[in-house]
Every structure is written in C-alpha cells, then in structure tokens.
Amino acid sequence: MVTVNDVPLPFRAGMTLRDALEEAAADLSGPVLVTSGGQFVAPEDYGGHRLADGEEIRVLRVISGG
C-alpha cells in the first residue's frame, strides 16, 4: 500500500509517483509541492519516480503573499 495525503492506495510493482497521483485524483492545479518518502520530487520526475511499498506521498499547497 502507498498513501497520498493519507488516502491509501494498493501498491503494484513498477508503480510510479504519477500513477499514484492519478489514482488518488490529487489536485495538482496551482502551485504545489509533492514529496515522496519525505523528499521533494520535481514535476518532470513524477513519471520516472518508482515507489516502494509503504511509501507516503504528500501534495502540499504553496501559499505566498505579502
């Protein structure tokens, strides 16, 4: 199992970060920061970032202003 913002998803061999984000219907609109196992993953790397069973993924909103 992997989790995306505490939502559990079944793990499959070869699963990528992009797969998990799509299956969780994660909202990636606007500025967001995505971490996998506590490490930042750049958007261009989502498709090549392989997940391990038990991986915790977080999608965090970036809020800025003055």
Secondary structure as GFF3:
##gff-version 3
##sequence-region A 1 66
A	DSSP	beta_strand	2	4	.	.	.	ID=ss1
A	DSSP	beta_strand	7	9	.	.	.	ID=ss2
A	DSSP	alpha_helix	17	23	.	.	.	ID=ss3
A	DSSP	beta_strand	32	36	.	.	.	ID=ss4
A	DSSP	beta_strand	39	40	.	.	.	ID=ss5
A	DSSP	three_ten_helix	43	45	.	.	.	ID=ss6
A	DSSP	beta_strand	56	61	.	.	.	ID=ss7
###
